[in-house]
């Protein structure tokens, strides 16, 4: 089985396991990874996901041995995005990306736990996560630059939003290795840990997020991700309506204020809430 899910209460760790190929993505793995995240999004028992590659590599990108077998074919025609599609939820009306879940816009948090290479499409898969934890020896890079394979899983969309246009162009066009320390400096990851500890750290953070009121967590994630192309006025309007129309404050916030009033979570404590 190339993809499996390990669950600890409402934290799901979704594991891609093709260590013999450095977790390069073939069609079977992409389908299974896509299905796993759809299951996660739709489950009432899941709050936060960790994406981790087993065997010392996050993902070496699209499986080039598979790609080489497609000579003379239109290799990804079946994955074309419909031109007339409307906004979608959970990917139900749109084909998966070549790397699986990269076209999904999930409401729940996803943390990338990165060891070894996250390169080419694997880098795009890492960028799809909400934030990333990298091991010291891990690295990103547009390694597909060498073979004439363009970014097809959101890399040209997400990378400039994270690091800015100039830096995104430099990383993409040169195809160079971007080590974890540089990733931290330019905002491509949020934590660096010792080798072998990315999954553990990601699950610790996931557990801390999962214990919070989840409608509020999802509302704030949604608002942050929608801000990219909005003016300040539009962003403030969206932020307000995003929470008020969905009754997040009345559903969770008033009850939370009540818990504070009787002594919980005082002095910045995130433990007793």
Secondary structure, DSSP 8 states (H G I E B T S, - for coil): --EEEEEETTEEEEEE--GGGTT-B-HHHHHHHHHHHHHHHH-TT--EEEEEETTS-SB--B-HHHHHTTTTS-TTGGG---TT----STTTTS--BTTBSTT---SSEEEEEE-SEEETHHHHHHHHSSEEEEETT-EEE-GGGGGT----SSHHHHHHHHH-HHHHHHHHHH---EEHHHHHHHTS-SEEE-TT-HHHHHHHHHHHHHTS-HHHHHHHHHHHHT-TT--HHHHHHHHHHHHHTTTHIIIIIHHHHHHHHTTTTGGG-SS--
